[in-house]
């Protein structure tokens, strides 16, 4: 389970980085990447919460 959490955190961080790089070029792509990144990081929080119980 912790490998899944790490993978999800890396994916969320990578998507956030891509969104920041895309910010000045295409606003629509930025919004999509930012939304997916946020969702991924929220799932990571949920997984981390489950690991603690």
Steps between C-alpha positions, in 0.01 A plus 500: 500500500783742573639449148165611361509806724852590384406450135191718543701775671760496222229511234327792673825692536593432139162619377526812716842573350363449148207731578735776619713466187189516281345796685621778268441312175152350521250579775269207420779244522615662824154465653471135400846413631441690822166324556646153440798582721273616781290186472810282510632675809160468671503127433850489650369666815223243519746214459729647766203531734409135449858389566495666841190310621 
